[in-house]
């Protein structure tokens, strides 16, 4: 509900004072006056004590009233005050105690006695206004804007307790700059010096309490909160400030219900139903005690349990609720309370209260009845206690009462401070030195005849004597904001005690204004575990909150962080990406270094490839040794021994080149491995192509008049090998010159892993190099295939044909396999292809010869190589 507009004081005044102010009526000549008209006065009575200077007090000693409906056909009857507030009576006594303490000190205000005029407002606007006019006019017959000339000067008005009533009084008192010091009005609007120039208070503004309540809710993690607010200035403005702070902190309001003051039941049934049906367990109640009681009674009647209340200072320490009736719904309540001050001697003073020794105190008998649950003869009064059958005798002992729990040093201390604020201002006014005063031409005010605005000057510039808080009025008339955090804890008998568990201090360093001893807080059933009040469960570490469409921000879903992201706090709003070289752990709560993967000698795959490579590289050397040892045999001579030697050495290098693909890919290794692979295989295939070509040339050179004889020389074969190898070398040099391979960290292929690999630089250069090898192998295969049926006892072209088929099969299979693999398996695939193709060349070309040399020496003869049967003759070809 929006805050009411108080910018029209005359309209307010007329609406409120209508039942009070008198109407004009004629005065007859029989009265000895000139015929005319006058204001009819209304009688007002209160509790007063004479003095040189008076201090007015407006309190609500009763907090329940009975008032007849206004029919506008007769003069409205005054409301009847009911339900005497035992705790509120202390407020009156606190004012009396402070005045007596000041009067008993002859050095404080020498030759000046303070008196008082106290009025019970019963929490009614009309009665608050009546009491104010009674204080100002100085007589029981109230006449607006009239002051009895012989009346004693009123220094200030202490009151009222409620913000709505204080606002009304402040508008009237502010017109004449009468100082007003409230002990319990917390509305922030009262800090507006333009509207309320003479208003002060000894209780902090709700601006601070609302901020503190929001911090309290956030401290315990309550993000789904219900709000109850009285339908008055205190409740509406306070609840709106709390909602504003909660929303700013990211919390949500599940419901906001008003306690309707216009209804006798305060809308309690509806409120109880809303609380029962809501999932919010934490409920902030911004209301006075009188308006909370019907709601609490209804909660008890409907047995609404499982919730916990967060109390505003207006009812957080009220002893009336500390009974077994409310223990089940109020146990565990936590809230803000007015800071408890020290009033030395007040408890002893309170124990001396007695109806027979308190002349003029119109409330002492009512207090006695409530305190001892008895009733004076002939005294009828509405009691908070029911079924009173005992008669008061006056012999009851105040010492038998639990005064330590009855006396409230919170609001009581605020009243005590307000009285001292007025007295100290009077002392400053009295001590003014003429010529050095604050007024025109250095003048001073007369303590016996001062104007309200003169005392107002001293109140504005006065510091209270309270040493424990250092309280003083700031430029807005507010004191330092200091609250106690109290927790309602039920004892074994079901009685609730108000235990201080923390504090709020506006003067503390940022972030330390609220302090709570969590271990001292007891919740319902005596549990120390903080209850939960959230719309959605807390999102664990590794998850983030995602809003649900159409629901408040506090009602969300928990979504797991994406790959590569972490959330290291509960209820994270977003996930955070890990650095490129890190990866989330299993819980996705922190980033850990990524595992760097490459084809290593320590791994199973890498070690097997390395072992095969080394073992295989020895085989060509063994065969080379075998060929050298049997170099004079016909089969070695027939296979062109020098080309075979060169081919075996190149095959040895081919096997060893696969080792360059194993191990951490350094810059040198990346530059060498593809070049070594390309050049060794180019040399190897060139040798094979040369051997095959020599077979064809040698066979055709035997024909008469053949021009191929000059090409059958060994130098031509070496020149052919050199040219074929040089072409591959030019390709490799160009590759290294313009776009060389380089080591790179691949973080995209496998999540959570850094793949250390060689970036080939130019894929075109790589495939050109591989394509050139394929071209040489294809030509070798074609030539060998065409020469496979040449008449010869030992035609090597057949074996070369098989070797080229195996070679091309391996590399054709390599292409799709290479393109479909990533990481270390790409290097492993290429290394495996090198070993496989090299092995096929060794096995197809040289194993048959080795077999013949070692196991078929009968075939390693010139006669066998020259011809196999009768009629067949061959000429030994040098292959």
Secondary structure, DSSP 8 states (H G I E B T S, - for coil): ------S-HHHHHHHHHTTTS--EEEE-GGGTS-SEEEE--EE---EEE--SEEEEEEE-SEEEEE-----SSS-----EEEEE-TTTHHHHHHHHHHHHHHHT-TTTSTT--EEEEEEE-TT-HHHHHHHHHHHHH-SSEE-TT---TTS--EEEEE--SSHHHHHHHHHHHHHTT-EEEESS---GGGG-TTT-TTEEESS--HHHHHHHHHHHHHHTT--EEEEEEESSHHHHHHHHHHHHHHHHTT-EEEEEEEE-TTSTTTTHHHHHHHHHH-S--EEEEES-HHHHHHHHHHHHHTT--S-EEEE-TTTTT-GGG-SHHHHHHHTT-EEEEE-----TTHHHHHHT--GGG-TT-TTHHHHHHHHHT-B-TT-----SS-S---B--S---GGGS-HHHH--TTHHHHHHHHHHHHHHHHHHHHT--TTSSSSGGG---BTTB--HHHHHHHHHT-B---TTT--B--TTS----EEEEEEEEE-TTS-EEEEEEEEEETTS-TT-SEEE-GGG---GGG--S-----SS----TTEEEEE-TTS-TTSEEEEE--TTEE--STTBSS-EE--TTEEE-TTSSSEEE-EEE---TTSHHHHHHHHHHHHHHHHHHHHHHHHHHTTTSHHHHHT-HHHHHHHHHHHHHHHHHGGGGSS---HHHHHHHHHHHHHHHHHHHHHHHHHHHHHHHHHHTTSTT-TTGGGGSHHHHHHHHHHHHHHHHHHHHHHHHHS--EEEEE-SSSTTEEEEEEE-S-HHHHHHHHHHHHHHHHHHHHHHHHTTTSS-SS-THHHHHHHHHHHHHHHHHHHHHHHH--THHHHHHHHHHHHHHHHHHHHHHTHHHHHHHHH-GGGSSHHHHH-SSTT--------
